[in-house]
Amino acid sequence: MTDMVLALRTFAKVAETLNFTAVAQRSHASNTTIARRIDFLEDHFGVRLLHRTTRSLTLTPEGERLLDHARAVIEEMDHAESDLAGTGDVAGVVRVGVTTALGLHYAERIGLLLSEHPALRIEFAVSDWQDGLADAGLDLALRVGDLGPEAHALGSFSRILVARPDYLARRPAPRSARDLLEHDCITYGYGPNRTAWDIDGQRLKISGSFRANSSEAVYRAVSSGLGIGLLPRIRVRGDLEEGRLTPVLPAAAIEPLTISVIDRFANTRMPARVRAVLKFLGENFPEA
């Protein structure tokens, strides 16, 4: 079993770097030793784990599948060692799925977490579309909405209608929610269905010359003067303060976005490294 765990640890490192020499140097071992550990796994499981050429190293489909199992075994062994040693070292890689606006917000503050836990490594998968945890290889994933008892509630943040001043100089500024129907509204979405905005208790089917499935693309289009956008206040706070964007219907009632976080540790104990990141996400949530 010791040889198996060591081989799995080595395989995970090779899969991460795709470089035998780098793993050998980090492990204080020879390239031959690293290769033998991979050979041991391939012989044990009866499959090829890596495509090896003189110029490249890539995982086979079987290697991709084993990598998930290897990480799970390594995590459980680390849990056991920490538990029996009475320690809970915060170290290793934590992969987090974040929306664009929140990813940018947390990226500016990630130094606070790393200064407290320098052995941590953080990877953000930034996307406004929501992949499955297992499919994306994530430890934590931020989701929009109240996802029930299996999720951790982080909080909510407000949204605001904004436009560039020169856009509003060309068009009469909206005085009511329904006036938005006469404007070029830059919306978040994709596909045949029109986007709906809930403003002042009215559900409005909004249209415009541009929409995108990326909140950052919407922000850039609004910032270029293309039209009115409904954006997270955290994303446009600086633009409002500097006068680059102007609030539209600033007194309008707009429901905030609720953010939850889910994890992949439903049936196992959450590692200390992931708990540390979860705490960081909560303490540094926008408008907390």
Helices and strands as residue ranges (DSSP letters): H 2-17, H 20-27, H 31-45, E 50-52, E 57-59, H 61-85, E 92-98, H 100-107, H 110-116, E 120-126, H 133-136, E 140-144, E 152-157, E 159-163, H 165-170, G 177-182, E 185-188, E 195-199, E 202-206, E 211-212, H 215-223, E 228-232, H 233-242, E 246-247, E 257-263, H 272-283
